[in-house]
Amino acid sequence: MLNINLGLGINQHALVDSGSSRSIITKELFERLKRKSVIKSTTKVKIKLETASTEALTSRQSVNLGVKLGRLSWRFDFLVVANLPFPVILGADFIKYTKMNISLSKGEISFNYVPQEQLNSIIEDEPSKNIEHEMAGVKLTEEQKGRLEGLLHNFKDVITHTIGRARVQEYVIKVKENCKPVRNRPYQLDPEKNKAMRAIVNKLLDSNVISPSKSDWASSSFLVKKREAGKYRLVCSYKEVNEQIEFDQFPMPVMDNLFQYLKGARVYSSVDLNNAYYQIPLHPSSRKYTAFNTPFGLFEFNSVPQGIRIGSQALGRIVDEVLADLKYISVLAFADDLVIFSSDPDKHIDDIKEVLLRLRNAGLTINPEKVSLMKPAVHFLGHIIKDGKLFIDPDRTEAIRNYPVPKTIKQVQRFHGMCAFTLNLLKIFPKLVPRSML
């Protein structure tokens, strides 16, 4: 995986794939480059392609772009394709043209005419390097380790910080009849927060998550501080919009019911979808409802935004469609959290491969920083799963353990409410607290 500058306009992760005969960019990236006035002309073509999963694709245009890697730069022709699991693929034609050398054993690229140290800043670590510390736990044979490392290398287009885009029908937000547009003024920000908001908005624009808007709707937006110093998160206040949206009746999983399928499991892996809502495409007719204002302009989401009423249901539909027959057999899913479970390491590696393949085919990506593989126990929804059994995460019960002894009925009721989420695990609890006190 390389960090490149494409068209001298957009910094982008690119997948180097010698198995691809042609170099390709997605239609979405092509449109972003057009908006930045990077693309001057295109060539009409009709070239049929086939993905590694045997999916047939057709490219109907080619574009010549500048490609910059560190201090190196070239101009090269890319085919434009509607759906790809990765926005840029540098294929065998690019490798041959640039005389790129690839070392699979070292995970490195090189050029005979460039010192290797000049390339270090553009080579992104393999996913296996980022999560190597997470692989401790289940004892693996050398063959199993090799299979797992091979998976991580082959699916680095799935395990990436790049936000995916689900290849599903665009989600339609249904609003109530005779609803009136919500119009709110933008909050005023001090110079520091204004600069931070601009940076966040520009990043979302570059990722094609949002676009400039001319909507009649306008919700307020503001920043919330993250734990990291100087870091902020963008929040859109959709409270009034949500009141106008019809509720999606798609059933959400009941947490307590998920855990009954874990009997016999001994090996676990957990992954998180990467900015899950942003991977769900929103139908053009629905984007106007997501418009939010800032001190420097109005924008709307091309994907499902966080805070919108139907977000969980939209995500649930996609996860259900992608994992389908794997759910409750080898995978548990709740929102963007996935847990893969198996009876032994060999089967678990096969199960991981199948999940990654499903995600790739669906255009979804997972966060490399939240991948935990081949573990004898895993954290999931405030619990610890181990040996097919469920335990409460000690961090979740610290407040209960340190709670002072209740002395009044009101205090007992308060304590009982705090313990409610553990009742299914504490069979003895109802015997300790008389029903009349609850």
Beta strands, then each sheet from edge to edge (+ up, - down):
strand 1: 2-6
strand 2: 10-16
strand 3: 24-26
strand 4: 42-50
strand 5: 56-69
strand 6: 72-81
strand 7: 88-90
strand 8: 101-103
strand 9: 108-110
strand 10: 210-212
strand 11: 221-225
strand 12: 232-236
strand 13: 267-272
strand 14: 292-294
strand 15: 297-301
strand 16: 331-334
strand 17: 337-342
strand 18: 372-375
strand 19: 377-380
strand 20: 383-386
strand 21: 389-392
sheet 1: 4+ 5- 1+ 2- 7- 3+ 6+
sheet 2: 8+ 9-
sheet 3: 10+ 15- 14+
sheet 4: 11+ 12-
sheet 5: 16+ 17- 13+ 18-
sheet 6: 19+ 20- 21+
end
